Amino acid sequence: MIELQHLDLRTDAAAQRVVKDETVQVEFAAVDGELMSLEGPNRFAPGDALITGSTGDRWVVSRERFDAKYLPVTASADATGSASIAHGEAGAYRNRPAVVLARRMDEAFSLARSASGDVLRGVAGDWVMQYAPGDYGVVQAARFAKVYRTVD
């Protein structure tokens, strides 16, 4: 297994620019805890978002990152056009479109989500995601194919 360290996909010729398009279900943590995702442990603190994706996968997003990246779904908006839930309430959210970097891996690997963060693991065919310098994720191949699209 390759242990990825000091990864920067901005300079990787094999990296692609992609955008996620997904509606997720969100609950907010009331206490500290740990959620076991398919890729590894995700520790969380009160207020962090506990997300269930459209493919059934679960993961954690810190409250600060969640607030910047997700909006309540407005498909069930009331007559005034506002969302049926307020931002920060449990329910359906959609990610704000944002270009991130992704690289398909040809062998098993591991990497930390952030400096001193939880260690995630992937198998051959899974994708390393770089959301910002020092901010990483792992997405299984089947999920990647369903919720990400390449951008020019």
QUIWO-V477291 format. One record per backbone hydrogen bond with DSSP energy under -1.0 kcal/mol. CO is the residue of the C=O (numbers start at 0). NH is the residue of the N-H. E is the energy in kcal/mol with one decimal. If there is no record, write none. Layout:
<<CO & NH & E> <CO & NH & E>>
This chain:
<<1 & 109 & -2.0> <7 & 10 & -1.4> <8 & 11 & -1.3> <11 & 14 & -1.7> <15 & 101 & -2.4> <16 & 150 & -2.6> <17 & 99 & -2.7> <18 & 148 & -2.1> <21 & 94 & -1.7> <23 & 92 & -2.6> <24 & 51 & -2.6> <25 & 90 & -2.0> <26 & 49 & -3.3> <28 & 46 & -3.2> <32 & 43 & -2.8> <34 & 41 & -2.3> <38 & 120 & -2.8> <39 & 36 & -2.3> <41 & 34 & -2.6> <43 & 32 & -2.1> <44 & 47 & -2.3> <47 & 28 & -2.7> <48 & 60 & -2.2> <49 & 26 & -1.9> <50 & 58 & -1.9> <51 & 24 & -2.5> <52 & 55 & -1.9> <56 & 52 & -3.0> <58 & 50 & -2.9> <60 & 48 & -2.6> <61 & 65 & -3.0> <62 & 66 & -2.6> <63 & 67 & -1.1> <64 & 68 & -1.4> <65 & 69 & -2.2> <68 & 95 & -3.4> <70 & 93 & -2.8> <73 & 76 & -1.9> <77 & 80 & -2.1> <81 & 77 & -1.7> <85 & 88 & -2.3> <90 & 25 & -2.6> <91 & 72 & -2.4> <92 & 23 & -3.0> <93 & 70 & -2.4> <99 & 17 & -2.8> <100 & 129 & -2.9> <101 & 15 & -3.2> <102 & 127 & -2.7> <104 & 124 & -3.8> <107 & 1 & -2.4> <108 & 121 & -2.6> <109 & 3 & -3.1> <110 & 119 & -3.2> <112 & 135 & -2.8> <113 & 116 & -2.9> <117 & 112 & -2.9> <119 & 110 & -2.0> <121 & 108 & -2.4> <122 & 125 & -2.5> <125 & 104 & -3.0> <126 & 138 & -2.4> <127 & 102 & -2.1> <128 & 136 & -1.9> <129 & 100 & -2.1> <131 & 134 & -2.5> <134 & 130 & -2.4> <134 & 131 & -1.1> <136 & 128 & -2.9> <138 & 126 & -3.0> <139 & 143 & -2.8> <140 & 144 & -2.2> <141 & 145 & -1.0> <142 & 146 & -2.1> <143 & 147 & -2.0> <146 & 20 & -2.5> <148 & 18 & -2.3>>
